[in-house]
Amino acid sequence: MGYVMRVRLASFFTGAAVASFLGLYTLHKDYKVAHQSFTQQMNDLHKSLEGRISSLEKMKQTETSEQVEATE
């Protein structure tokens, strides 16, 4: 009875360890995918804002150049 119990416990703990490893691997993979997605969204937002800011700066430059030309 003792040998069979040791074999069953060893099998149980081996299965639990494998399941834990697979679960942690899946969580790690999911975390990496979520992080990449979030990073991509932030990069897209940053590029969008940079474009808006540069277009506003160009508009301001043209307005000031028009005002300078009007005063001359």
C-alpha angles and dihedrals in degrees: 000000000000095000094049091048091051091050091050093048091047090050091047094050092044090053092046091050092049092047091049092050092050091047093050091046091052092048091048091050091048090049092052092049092049091048092050091048092050092047091050091050091050092048091051091049091048092051091048092051092046089054092049093048093049092049090050090049090051090050090050092049092051091048093051092046090051090050091050091049091048093053093050 
